[in-house]
Protein backbone atom coordinates (compact mmCIF):
# COMPACT_ATOMS: atom_id res chain seq x y z
CA UNK A 1 0.00 0.00 0.00
CA UNK A 2 1.64 3.16 -1.16
CA UNK A 3 0.52 6.23 0.76
CA UNK A 4 2.23 8.74 -1.52
CA UNK A 5 -0.10 7.99 -4.40
CA UNK A 6 -3.29 8.78 -2.42
CA UNK A 7 -3.06 12.58 -2.83
CA UNK A 8 -2.46 12.21 -6.57
CA UNK A 9 -5.45 9.87 -6.96
CA UNK A 10 -7.64 12.18 -4.89
CA UNK A 11 -6.47 15.18 -6.91
CA UNK A 12 -7.21 13.43 -10.22
CA UNK A 13 -10.67 12.41 -9.02
CA UNK A 14 -11.41 15.93 -7.81
CA UNK A 15 -10.34 17.39 -11.14
CA UNK A 16 -12.69 15.05 -12.99
CA UNK A 17 -15.59 16.02 -10.69
CA UNK A 18 -14.86 19.72 -11.13
CA UNK A 19 -14.80 19.38 -14.89
CA UNK A 20 -18.28 17.79 -14.87
CA UNK A 21 -19.86 20.54 -12.74
CA UNK A 22 -22.46 22.64 -14.56
CA UNK A 23 -21.50 26.14 -15.64
CA UNK A 24 -22.17 29.01 -13.30
CA UNK A 25 -25.79 29.95 -13.56
CA UNK A 26 -26.96 33.53 -13.61
CA UNK A 27 -27.43 34.91 -10.12
CA UNK A 28 -31.00 35.67 -9.29
CA UNK A 29 -31.94 39.10 -7.92
CA UNK A 30 -34.30 37.83 -5.20
CA UNK A 31 -31.66 36.77 -2.66
CA UNK A 32 -29.99 40.12 -3.18
CA UNK A 33 -33.24 41.97 -2.54
CA UNK A 34 -33.83 39.82 0.53
CA UNK A 35 -30.46 40.82 1.98
CA UNK A 36 -31.21 44.46 1.22
CA UNK A 37 -34.54 44.20 3.02
CA UNK A 38 -32.90 42.47 5.97
CA UNK A 39 -30.28 45.23 6.18
CA UNK A 40 -32.95 47.92 6.08
CA UNK A 41 -34.94 46.24 8.86
CA UNK A 42 -31.83 45.81 11.02
CA UNK A 43 -30.79 49.44 10.42
CA UNK A 44 -34.26 50.70 11.35
CA UNK A 45 -34.23 48.60 14.53
CA UNK A 46 -30.80 49.86 15.60
CA UNK A 47 -31.73 53.44 14.76
CA UNK A 48 -34.98 53.21 16.70
CA UNK A 49 -33.17 51.83 19.73
CA UNK A 50 -30.56 54.59 19.58
CA UNK A 51 -33.26 57.28 19.41
CA UNK A 52 -35.13 55.73 22.33
CA UNK A 53 -31.98 55.69 24.48
CA UNK A 54 -30.91 59.24 23.63
CA UNK A 55 -32.65 60.85 26.62
CA UNK A 56 -31.20 58.25 28.99
CA UNK A 57 -27.70 58.87 27.62
CA UNK A 58 -28.16 62.62 28.04
CA UNK A 59 -29.29 62.06 31.64
CA UNK A 60 -26.26 59.83 32.28
CA UNK A 61 -23.90 62.46 30.85
CA UNK A 62 -25.46 65.14 33.06
CA UNK A 63 -25.13 62.89 36.11
CA UNK A 64 -21.47 62.12 35.35
CA UNK A 65 -20.73 65.83 34.88
CA UNK A 66 -22.44 66.68 38.18
CA UNK A 67 -20.50 63.95 40.03
CA UNK A 68 -17.26 65.25 38.51
CA UNK A 69 -18.05 68.78 39.68
CA UNK A 70 -18.81 67.51 43.18
CA UNK A 71 -15.54 65.56 43.33
CA UNK A 72 -13.60 68.59 42.10
CA UNK A 73 -15.26 70.78 44.74
CA UNK A 74 -14.38 68.27 47.46
CA UNK A 75 -10.75 68.38 46.33
CA UNK A 76 -10.69 72.18 46.48
CA UNK A 77 -12.15 72.24 50.00
CA UNK A 78 -9.54 69.80 51.31
CA UNK A 79 -6.54 71.78 50.04
CA UNK A 80 -4.30 73.27 52.66
CA UNK A 81 -1.64 75.93 52.35
CA UNK A 82 1.13 73.66 53.62
CA UNK A 83 1.94 70.12 52.55
CA UNK A 84 0.88 67.36 54.92
CA UNK A 85 3.29 66.54 57.74
CA UNK A 86 4.47 62.99 58.35
CA UNK A 87 4.70 62.16 62.03
CA UNK A 88 6.84 59.31 63.21
C-alpha atoms as a printed R data frame, in Angstrom:
   type eleno elety resid chain resno       x      y       z
1  ATOM     1    CA   UNK     A     1   0.000  0.000   0.000
2  ATOM     2    CA   UNK     A     2   1.639  3.164  -1.164
3  ATOM     3    CA   UNK     A     3   0.516  6.227   0.765
4  ATOM     4    CA   UNK     A     4   2.232  8.736  -1.520
5  ATOM     5    CA   UNK     A     5  -0.100  7.992  -4.401
6  ATOM     6    CA   UNK     A     6  -3.285  8.784  -2.420
7  ATOM     7    CA   UNK     A     7  -3.064 12.579  -2.829
8  ATOM     8    CA   UNK     A     8  -2.462 12.213  -6.566
9  ATOM     9    CA   UNK     A     9  -5.445  9.866  -6.958
10 ATOM    10    CA   UNK     A    10  -7.636 12.180  -4.886
11 ATOM    11    CA   UNK     A    11  -6.475 15.182  -6.910
12 ATOM    12    CA   UNK     A    12  -7.211 13.433 -10.220
13 ATOM    13    CA   UNK     A    13 -10.669 12.413  -9.016
14 ATOM    14    CA   UNK     A    14 -11.415 15.934  -7.810
15 ATOM    15    CA   UNK     A    15 -10.335 17.386 -11.138
16 ATOM    16    CA   UNK     A    16 -12.692 15.052 -12.988
17 ATOM    17    CA   UNK     A    17 -15.586 16.024 -10.688
18 ATOM    18    CA   UNK     A    18 -14.862 19.717 -11.128
19 ATOM    19    CA   UNK     A    19 -14.804 19.380 -14.890
20 ATOM    20    CA   UNK     A    20 -18.276 17.787 -14.867
21 ATOM    21    CA   UNK     A    21 -19.861 20.536 -12.739
22 ATOM    22    CA   UNK     A    22 -22.463 22.644 -14.556
23 ATOM    23    CA   UNK     A    23 -21.503 26.143 -15.639
24 ATOM    24    CA   UNK     A    24 -22.171 29.011 -13.298
25 ATOM    25    CA   UNK     A    25 -25.792 29.952 -13.563
26 ATOM    26    CA   UNK     A    26 -26.957 33.534 -13.609
27 ATOM    27    CA   UNK     A    27 -27.433 34.911 -10.120
28 ATOM    28    CA   UNK     A    28 -31.001 35.670  -9.292
29 ATOM    29    CA   UNK     A    29 -31.938 39.100  -7.915
30 ATOM    30    CA   UNK     A    30 -34.304 37.831  -5.203
31 ATOM    31    CA   UNK     A    31 -31.664 36.765  -2.659
32 ATOM    32    CA   UNK     A    32 -29.985 40.124  -3.177
33 ATOM    33    CA   UNK     A    33 -33.238 41.974  -2.536
34 ATOM    34    CA   UNK     A    34 -33.828 39.819   0.530
35 ATOM    35    CA   UNK     A    35 -30.464 40.815   1.978
36 ATOM    36    CA   UNK     A    36 -31.205 44.459   1.223
37 ATOM    37    CA   UNK     A    37 -34.539 44.197   3.017
38 ATOM    38    CA   UNK     A    38 -32.899 42.468   5.971
39 ATOM    39    CA   UNK     A    39 -30.282 45.232   6.183
40 ATOM    40    CA   UNK     A    40 -32.947 47.918   6.085
41 ATOM    41    CA   UNK     A    41 -34.942 46.245   8.860
42 ATOM    42    CA   UNK     A    42 -31.829 45.812  11.016
43 ATOM    43    CA   UNK     A    43 -30.793 49.435  10.425
44 ATOM    44    CA   UNK     A    44 -34.256 50.696  11.349
45 ATOM    45    CA   UNK     A    45 -34.233 48.602  14.526
46 ATOM    46    CA   UNK     A    46 -30.805 49.857  15.599
47 ATOM    47    CA   UNK     A    47 -31.728 53.442  14.759
48 ATOM    48    CA   UNK     A    48 -34.979 53.207  16.699
49 ATOM    49    CA   UNK     A    49 -33.168 51.834  19.726
50 ATOM    50    CA   UNK     A    50 -30.560 54.594  19.575
51 ATOM    51    CA   UNK     A    51 -33.255 57.284  19.407
52 ATOM    52    CA   UNK     A    52 -35.135 55.734  22.332
53 ATOM    53    CA   UNK     A    53 -31.980 55.691  24.476
54 ATOM    54    CA   UNK     A    54 -30.911 59.237  23.627
55 ATOM    55    CA   UNK     A    55 -32.652 60.850  26.623
56 ATOM    56    CA   UNK     A    56 -31.205 58.251  28.990
57 ATOM    57    CA   UNK     A    57 -27.698 58.872  27.624
58 ATOM    58    CA   UNK     A    58 -28.160 62.619  28.037
59 ATOM    59    CA   UNK     A    59 -29.291 62.058  31.641
60 ATOM    60    CA   UNK     A    60 -26.259 59.828  32.276
61 ATOM    61    CA   UNK     A    61 -23.898 62.459  30.849
62 ATOM    62    CA   UNK     A    62 -25.462 65.140  33.056
63 ATOM    63    CA   UNK     A    63 -25.134 62.892  36.110
64 ATOM    64    CA   UNK     A    64 -21.472 62.125  35.350
65 ATOM    65    CA   UNK     A    65 -20.734 65.834  34.878
66 ATOM    66    CA   UNK     A    66 -22.439 66.678  38.180
67 ATOM    67    CA   UNK     A    67 -20.497 63.947  40.033
68 ATOM    68    CA   UNK     A    68 -17.262 65.250  38.506
69 ATOM    69    CA   UNK     A    69 -18.053 68.781  39.680
70 ATOM    70    CA   UNK     A    70 -18.813 67.513  43.180
71 ATOM    71    CA   UNK     A    71 -15.545 65.562  43.330
72 ATOM    72    CA   UNK     A    72 -13.602 68.594  42.101
73 ATOM    73    CA   UNK     A    73 -15.264 70.779  44.743
74 ATOM    74    CA   UNK     A    74 -14.378 68.265  47.458
75 ATOM    75    CA   UNK     A    75 -10.746 68.381  46.327
76 ATOM    76    CA   UNK     A    76 -10.685 72.183  46.485
77 ATOM    77    CA   UNK     A    77 -12.153 72.239  50.001
78 ATOM    78    CA   UNK     A    78  -9.540 69.801  51.307
79 ATOM    79    CA   UNK     A    79  -6.543 71.782  50.044
80 ATOM    80    CA   UNK     A    80  -4.303 73.274  52.662
81 ATOM    81    CA   UNK     A    81  -1.639 75.934  52.350
82 ATOM    82    CA   UNK     A    82   1.132 73.661  53.621
83 ATOM    83    CA   UNK     A    83   1.938 70.125  52.546
84 ATOM    84    CA   UNK     A    84   0.878 67.364  54.920
85 ATOM    85    CA   UNK     A    85   3.293 66.539  57.745
86 ATOM    86    CA   UNK     A    86   4.473 62.992  58.352
87 ATOM    87    CA   UNK     A    87   4.698 62.164  62.028
88 ATOM    88    CA   UNK     A    88   6.842 59.306  63.205
